[in-house]
Amino acid sequence: MTMLLNDEERMLEESAADFFGARVEIGALRTLRDEPPEGGHDAGLWREIAELGWTAIPWPESCGGLDFGYKGLGVVTRAAGRRLTVSPLFASVWFGGTLLNLAGNLLQKQEWLSAVAAGELRLAVACEERAHHAPFHVTTTATRQGGTFLLNGHKTFVLDGAAAERLIVVARTAGEFDDRHGISLFVVDADAPGVSLTPVLLADSRGAAELHLENAEVHEDAILAELGEGADALERAMDIARIGLAAEMLGSLEECFERTVAYLKEREQFGAPIGSFQGLKHRAAQLYCEVELSKSVVLEALTALDEQRDASEIAKLASLAKCQVGEAFGLVAREGVQMHGGIGMTDEFDIGFFLKRSGVADATLGNHDFHRDRFGVLEGC
């Protein structure tokens, strides 16, 4: 399979660019920050995204999906990233939906994944427990009582958790707190007794939640994968979600770069556009190289997903993409603010939102330092 987009994917790319360009204003992040709506995002926008079928893109037709592949979903996500779009697309589709698709049985997928595909069910994955990403550091416990389990523990940084109707909770049923063995996955109703969600507003105006579980009862039918053997599916889903996040960050850094170049051409100093100054030319050229490299790694990673390559290769490409694009986005955003000068530091100017988003996106599911180290380990270094 080529890394280039085919005709159908290019048509989808154009449709997504037109939709998000017309429907989403970056300045709307100020309203989300100052007057956050219930759930933390525009519910009307989410319905429109679902009606366009984009929440169904990667899933099999037997579960209400379009079976169009992750590259197609990546095209939409990249376009959404250009507008810094706030929606459950990452939490519910890329991460939660993928985990359900990988670990769920046929009945679970027909019930829940079909609802995700239709945009009727929003999922959130509750996996983090520490300030820094540690995927297998799980102290939340699930204790069996007959045909049910009682969940107790605390989760942090649950992306779009306040908007979700169901949560996929990572809990320990055996082993020590850092063991891969003994990790289980439970689908929990967000409004069930013993489940408490505290909304958190992130620096980039997006919503997350703190999750507290106190004897939250879950039936054994809500277990994904085999009991105690959920780590492999979780890691695989994380890698796919990391690639999806890299696609979103790619769109954001492209938009940030293009806005910066446009400003360099427009702003004049000493009777000439500041973009004609050699020092700024060199800096812009470096950013251009980082943008082009980021495009290559994201397209290769998305292509690998649709080719269903070996899990070990997907893991390497996921960490490569997350590291490269995370670093590049941070660099482009910082340089963008600096090259805009004093106006770039003001809240009235949109360029600062890219800097805030770059920090949160980089930290999600492991920052660039985490993935540089992980890539080295996967390569046997």
Backbone torsions as a table, in degrees:
resi	resn	phi	psi	omega
1	MET	NA	133.8	-179.8
2	THR	-73.8	153.0	175.2
3	MET	-75.9	-14.5	179.7
4	LEU	-78.5	157.9	178.0
5	LEU	-79.6	142.3	174.8
6	ASN	-84.7	-178.7	-175.5
7	ASP	-60.6	-43.5	-179.5
8	GLU	-64.6	-40.2	179.9
9	GLU	-67.8	-36.5	176.7
10	ARG	-66.7	-38.5	176.3
11	MET	-63.3	-41.7	177.7
12	LEU	-64.0	-39.8	178.5
13	GLU	-59.4	-44.2	179.6
14	GLU	-66.4	-41.8	179.7
15	SER	-63.9	-43.2	-179.7
16	ALA	-66.0	-41.0	179.4
17	ALA	-63.1	-42.1	178.9
18	ASP	-64.7	-43.3	-177.1
19	PHE	-64.4	-54.7	-176.3
20	PHE	-68.1	-34.3	177.6
21	GLY	-62.8	-36.5	-179.1
22	ALA	-86.7	-29.5	-170.1
23	ARG	-96.4	-25.8	-171.5
24	VAL	-118.0	126.8	174.0
25	GLU	-106.8	129.9	179.9
26	ILE	-60.6	-34.3	179.2
27	GLY	-62.5	-17.2	178.0
28	ALA	-64.5	-16.0	177.4
29	LEU	-62.4	-26.3	177.7
30	ARG	-66.0	-40.0	178.9
31	THR	-67.8	-42.0	178.2
32	LEU	-61.5	-34.0	179.7
33	ARG	-75.0	-45.8	-173.6
34	ASP	-84.1	-33.3	179.6
35	GLU	-135.0	69.4	-175.0
36	PRO	-62.3	130.0	178.5
37	PRO	-74.6	167.2	177.0
38	GLU	-60.2	128.2	-177.8
39	GLY	88.8	-15.8	174.3
40	GLY	87.3	3.7	178.6
41	HIS	-147.6	169.6	-179.3
42	ASP	-78.1	107.4	-177.4
43	ALA	-64.2	-34.4	178.9
44	GLY	-65.1	-41.7	177.1
45	LEU	-62.1	-41.1	-179.5
46	TRP	-64.1	-39.1	177.2
47	ARG	-62.9	-40.0	179.3
48	GLU	-65.2	-40.7	177.6
49	ILE	-61.0	-43.1	179.3
50	ALA	-67.1	-40.6	-179.8
51	GLU	-63.8	-29.5	176.2
52	LEU	-74.5	-8.4	177.7
53	GLY	87.3	7.2	-173.6
54	TRP	-74.5	-21.9	175.9
55	THR	-75.9	-9.7	-177.7
56	ALA	-105.8	-0.4	-169.5
57	ILE	-53.8	-51.0	-170.8
58	PRO	-88.5	-8.8	-169.4
59	TRP	-85.2	154.3	177.9
60	PRO	-65.0	152.6	-178.4
61	GLU	-62.5	-28.4	179.2
62	SER	-64.9	-17.5	179.2
63	CYS	-113.2	24.3	177.5
64	GLY	82.1	11.3	-177.9
65	GLY	-91.7	177.3	179.2
66	LEU	-100.5	-12.3	179.4
67	ASP	54.1	44.0	-176.7
68	PHE	-98.8	-7.1	174.5
69	GLY	93.6	161.9	-178.8
70	TYR	-74.6	-24.0	176.7
71	LYS	-65.3	-37.7	176.1
72	GLY	-63.7	-43.5	177.1
73	LEU	-65.2	-35.1	177.9
74	GLY	-63.5	-36.5	177.9
75	VAL	-61.4	-45.5	179.2
76	VAL	-66.0	-43.2	-177.9
77	THR	-65.1	-38.6	177.4
78	ARG	-62.5	-42.2	178.1
79	ALA	-65.3	-39.6	176.8
80	ALA	-63.5	-38.0	179.4
81	GLY	-63.1	-31.5	178.9
82	ARG	-60.7	-32.6	-179.0
83	ARG	-100.3	9.9	-176.8
84	LEU	51.6	41.5	-173.8
85	THR	-63.4	129.8	176.4
86	VAL	-97.4	113.5	179.1
87	SER	-159.8	166.6	177.4
88	PRO	-79.1	14.4	-175.1
89	LEU	-56.9	-43.1	-179.8
90	PHE	-72.3	-52.4	-174.5
91	ALA	-65.3	-42.7	-171.9
92	SER	-87.4	-38.4	-174.9
93	VAL	-97.5	-60.5	-176.7
94	TRP	-60.8	-43.9	-173.7
95	PHE	-98.5	-62.4	-177.1
96	GLY	-63.6	-47.6	179.5
97	GLY	-62.7	-40.9	179.2
98	THR	-63.9	-43.7	179.4
99	LEU	-63.1	-41.1	177.1
100	LEU	-64.4	-40.9	179.7
101	ASN	-65.9	-37.2	-178.5
102	LEU	-77.5	-38.1	-169.7
103	ALA	-108.6	-15.2	-176.3
104	GLY	-79.5	153.9	173.6
105	ASN	-84.6	178.1	-173.8
106	LEU	-60.2	-44.7	-178.9
107	LEU	-64.9	-41.3	179.2
108	GLN	-63.2	-41.2	-179.4
109	LYS	-70.5	-38.0	179.0
110	GLN	-66.1	-33.2	179.9
111	GLU	-82.7	-52.0	-171.2
112	TRP	-92.6	-42.5	-178.0
113	LEU	-68.5	-34.5	175.9
114	SER	-61.5	-38.3	178.8
115	ALA	-69.4	-36.6	175.3
116	VAL	-63.6	-44.4	-180.0
117	ALA	-60.1	-35.0	-179.4
118	ALA	-83.7	-4.7	-177.3
119	GLY	76.6	13.6	-177.4
120	GLU	-91.3	-15.6	-179.2
121	LEU	-129.2	125.7	175.1
122	ARG	-104.1	127.2	-179.9
123	LEU	-106.7	154.2	170.0
124	ALA	-141.1	143.2	-179.6
125	VAL	-102.7	123.6	178.9
126	ALA	-102.3	96.8	-175.6
127	CYS	-126.1	-30.2	-174.1
128	GLU	-80.0	141.6	176.7
129	GLU	-131.1	-9.6	-176.7
130	ARG	-118.5	170.8	179.3
131	ALA	-67.7	-30.3	177.7
132	HIS	-116.0	151.4	-175.0
133	HIS	-59.5	122.8	177.2
134	ALA	-145.3	86.6	-166.8
135	PRO	-59.6	-28.0	-177.1
136	PHE	-110.0	11.7	172.7
137	HIS	-84.2	94.2	-174.3
138	VAL	-125.9	114.5	176.1
139	THR	-110.4	-13.2	174.6
140	THR	-61.0	132.1	-173.6
141	THR	-111.0	151.8	173.3
142	ALA	-129.0	115.4	-175.5
143	THR	-109.9	127.1	-177.8
144	ARG	-73.4	136.8	170.9
145	GLN	-137.1	91.7	-177.3
146	GLY	67.5	-122.2	-179.3
147	GLY	-93.6	11.9	179.5
148	THR	-128.5	170.5	175.2
149	PHE	-128.5	144.9	174.2
150	LEU	-105.2	122.6	-178.0
151	LEU	-100.2	133.2	177.6
152	ASN	-138.6	133.4	178.1
153	GLY	152.4	-170.4	-175.1
154	HIS	-138.1	136.5	176.5
155	LYS	-125.0	144.4	179.4
156	THR	-119.9	162.6	174.2
157	PHE	55.0	45.9	176.2
158	VAL	-83.0	99.5	-174.7
159	LEU	-62.3	129.4	-178.4
160	ASP	55.0	28.1	-179.4
161	GLY	-64.7	-34.3	-178.9
162	ALA	-71.6	-17.3	-179.4
163	ALA	-96.9	-12.3	-171.5
164	ALA	-79.5	142.2	171.8
165	GLU	-85.2	-29.0	176.9
166	ARG	-135.4	149.0	179.6
167	LEU	-118.5	139.8	168.5
168	ILE	-98.5	108.3	-173.6
169	VAL	-99.7	128.7	176.1
170	VAL	-89.8	118.0	-176.4
171	ALA	-135.3	161.7	-177.2
172	ARG	-103.5	128.2	175.9
173	THR	-111.9	-5.1	177.7
174	ALA	-167.2	166.4	174.0
175	GLY	81.5	177.6	178.2
176	GLU	-86.6	170.5	-168.2
177	PHE	-65.4	-19.1	179.8
178	ASP	-110.1	7.3	-179.0
179	ASP	-76.7	145.3	170.7
180	ARG	-72.5	-41.1	179.0
181	HIS	-69.5	140.7	177.3
182	GLY	98.2	0.1	178.2
183	ILE	-87.3	127.9	-179.5
184	SER	-124.0	156.9	-176.6
185	LEU	-119.4	125.9	-177.1
186	PHE	-123.8	134.8	174.0
187	VAL	-92.4	119.5	-171.9
188	VAL	-122.4	136.2	173.0
189	ASP	-67.2	133.2	-176.8
190	ALA	-65.9	-24.9	-178.8
191	ASP	-105.4	18.4	-179.5
192	ALA	-72.0	153.8	176.0
193	PRO	-58.4	138.2	-180.0
194	GLY	88.3	-3.6	179.1
195	VAL	-106.2	121.7	-179.2
196	SER	-127.7	123.6	-179.6
197	LEU	-115.1	126.7	177.2
198	THR	-110.4	113.2	-178.4
199	PRO	-61.4	144.1	177.7
200	VAL	-132.4	130.4	176.4
201	LEU	-94.5	121.1	-178.3
202	LEU	-83.8	168.7	-176.5
203	ALA	-62.1	-25.4	-178.2
204	ASP	-94.2	17.1	178.0
205	SER	73.8	11.8	177.1
206	ARG	-95.0	164.3	-176.2
207	GLY	-104.1	142.8	171.5
208	ALA	-138.1	-170.0	-180.0
209	ALA	-155.8	153.2	167.2
210	GLU	-96.7	132.5	-178.3
211	LEU	-112.0	127.5	175.4
212	HIS	-117.3	130.5	-179.5
213	LEU	-118.9	123.2	179.0
214	GLU	-132.5	99.1	-177.5
215	ASN	52.6	42.0	176.3
216	ALA	-74.3	121.4	-173.5
217	GLU	-90.2	129.6	-179.2
218	VAL	-130.7	131.8	179.3
219	HIS	-75.5	150.3	-177.6
220	GLU	-63.6	-18.6	175.7
221	ASP	-67.7	-14.7	-178.5
222	ALA	-93.7	11.6	177.7
223	ILE	-84.5	131.1	173.8
224	LEU	-95.9	142.5	-177.5
225	ALA	62.8	-171.9	178.3
226	GLU	-79.4	146.6	179.4
227	LEU	-56.8	126.8	178.0
228	GLY	80.9	-0.6	-176.2
229	GLU	-123.5	37.0	-177.2
230	GLY	-89.7	-4.7	-173.3
231	ALA	-64.5	-41.0	-177.4
232	ASP	-64.4	-45.2	178.8
233	ALA	-65.4	-38.6	178.8
234	LEU	-62.8	-45.4	-178.9
235	GLU	-66.2	-40.7	178.2
236	ARG	-62.6	-44.1	178.9
237	ALA	-64.6	-38.7	177.3
238	MET	-61.0	-41.7	-179.2
239	ASP	-64.8	-41.2	177.6
240	ILE	-65.2	-41.4	178.7
241	ALA	-65.4	-37.3	177.7
242	ARG	-61.9	-39.5	177.5
243	ILE	-66.0	-40.8	176.8
244	GLY	-62.2	-41.1	178.3
245	LEU	-66.6	-36.7	176.4
246	ALA	-62.7	-37.2	177.1
247	ALA	-64.5	-41.2	177.3
248	GLU	-64.1	-46.1	-179.7
249	MET	-62.9	-34.4	177.2
250	LEU	-59.2	-48.1	178.0
251	GLY	-59.8	-40.3	-178.5
252	SER	-67.2	-44.3	-178.0
253	LEU	-70.6	-31.1	175.0
254	GLU	-63.1	-45.8	179.9
255	GLU	-64.3	-42.1	179.3
256	CYS	-62.7	-43.3	178.9
257	PHE	-63.4	-45.8	-178.4
258	GLU	-64.9	-37.6	176.6
259	ARG	-65.7	-37.7	179.8
260	THR	-67.4	-45.0	178.5
261	VAL	-61.7	-41.6	178.5
262	ALA	-60.9	-39.2	179.5
263	TYR	-68.4	-38.1	178.5
264	LEU	-61.7	-32.3	178.7
265	LYS	-78.7	-26.0	-174.0
266	GLU	-91.0	-42.3	-174.5
267	ARG	-75.1	129.4	-179.3
268	GLU	-111.7	144.3	176.2
269	GLN	-145.1	134.7	-177.3
270	PHE	56.0	34.1	175.4
271	GLY	79.1	13.5	-179.0
272	ALA	-144.2	150.9	175.0
273	PRO	-59.6	136.5	-177.4
274	ILE	-64.8	-20.8	176.2
275	GLY	-67.2	-11.7	177.9
276	SER	-84.9	-8.2	-179.5
277	PHE	-76.9	135.1	-171.8
278	GLN	-60.6	-40.4	-178.7
279	GLY	-60.9	-41.3	179.1
280	LEU	-74.0	-31.5	175.2
281	LYS	-60.0	-45.5	-179.5
282	HIS	-62.0	-42.4	-179.7
283	ARG	-66.3	-41.0	178.5
284	ALA	-65.5	-36.6	178.9
285	ALA	-64.9	-39.5	177.1
286	GLN	-62.7	-42.7	178.9
287	LEU	-62.9	-41.0	179.2
288	TYR	-58.1	-43.0	179.2
289	CYS	-62.5	-40.4	179.0
290	GLU	-66.5	-37.6	178.0
291	VAL	-63.5	-46.4	-178.4
292	GLU	-65.9	-39.4	176.9
293	LEU	-64.5	-39.0	178.7
294	SER	-63.5	-40.5	177.0
295	LYS	-57.7	-43.7	-176.4
296	SER	-64.4	-46.0	-175.9
297	VAL	-69.7	-35.2	179.5
298	VAL	-68.5	-45.3	179.6
299	LEU	-64.2	-37.4	177.7
300	GLU	-65.5	-41.5	-179.8
301	ALA	-66.0	-43.6	178.5
302	LEU	-64.3	-39.7	178.0
303	THR	-62.6	-41.1	179.6
304	ALA	-62.2	-36.6	177.9
305	LEU	-62.7	-45.8	-177.2
306	ASP	-73.2	-23.5	174.9
307	GLU	-83.6	-3.9	179.0
308	GLN	53.5	51.1	178.7
309	ARG	-71.2	170.2	-177.9
310	ASP	-56.4	145.0	-176.7
311	ALA	-59.2	-34.5	-179.8
312	SER	-66.4	-36.5	178.0
313	GLU	-72.1	-39.1	177.0
314	ILE	-60.5	-41.3	-179.6
315	ALA	-61.5	-43.6	179.4
316	LYS	-64.2	-44.0	-179.0
317	LEU	-67.5	-35.0	178.1
318	ALA	-63.9	-46.0	179.5
319	SER	-69.1	-37.3	177.1
320	LEU	-61.1	-47.4	-179.0
321	ALA	-65.7	-45.6	-177.8
322	LYS	-63.6	-39.0	179.7
323	CYS	-69.6	-52.2	-177.4
324	GLN	-61.3	-50.5	-175.3
325	VAL	-72.1	-34.8	177.6
326	GLY	-62.5	-45.7	178.1
327	GLU	-67.0	-43.6	-177.7
328	ALA	-64.0	-41.8	179.8
329	PHE	-62.0	-44.6	178.5
330	GLY	-60.7	-43.1	179.7
331	LEU	-65.1	-48.1	-179.3
332	VAL	-61.6	-40.8	-178.6
333	ALA	-68.0	-44.0	179.4
334	ARG	-64.2	-46.6	179.5
335	GLU	-64.6	-36.6	178.9
336	GLY	-60.7	-45.4	178.5
337	VAL	-63.5	-44.0	-178.0
338	GLN	-65.5	-41.7	-177.8
339	MET	-71.2	-19.5	173.9
340	HIS	-80.3	-8.4	178.1
341	GLY	69.8	-148.8	-175.8
342	GLY	-60.0	-36.3	-178.5
343	ILE	-65.5	-26.4	179.6
344	GLY	-67.5	-18.7	-179.1
345	MET	-89.9	-5.0	-175.9
346	THR	-88.8	152.2	178.6
347	ASP	-71.7	-21.3	-178.8
348	GLU	-73.0	-17.4	-177.0
349	PHE	-102.9	135.9	-169.9
350	ASP	-73.3	-18.6	-171.8
351	ILE	-60.5	-28.8	-179.5
352	GLY	-65.4	-25.2	179.2
353	PHE	-65.7	-29.6	178.1
354	PHE	-67.9	-37.8	178.4
355	LEU	-64.5	-42.9	179.6
356	LYS	-64.8	-43.1	-179.9
357	ARG	-64.5	-37.9	-177.9
358	SER	-61.3	-37.9	-179.7
359	GLY	-67.9	-44.4	-179.2
360	VAL	-69.5	-43.3	-178.8
361	ALA	-64.8	-38.9	179.2
362	ASP	-63.7	-38.1	-178.2
363	ALA	-74.6	-20.3	-175.9
364	THR	-71.6	126.8	-179.8
365	LEU	55.3	36.3	175.4
366	GLY	100.5	124.8	-179.9
367	ASN	-81.8	-177.6	-174.0
368	HIS	-63.2	-32.2	177.3
369	ASP	-67.2	-42.0	177.2
370	PHE	-57.7	-45.5	-174.4
371	HIS	-79.4	-25.5	172.4
372	ARG	-65.3	-43.4	177.8
373	ASP	-65.6	-43.3	-178.7
374	ARG	-64.1	-41.0	178.6
375	PHE	-61.1	-41.1	177.9
376	GLY	-62.9	-41.5	177.9
377	VAL	-64.0	-44.4	-179.9
378	LEU	-64.1	-29.2	177.9
379	GLU	-84.3	-3.4	178.7
380	GLY	82.6	20.0	-178.9
381	CYS	-83.0	NA	NA
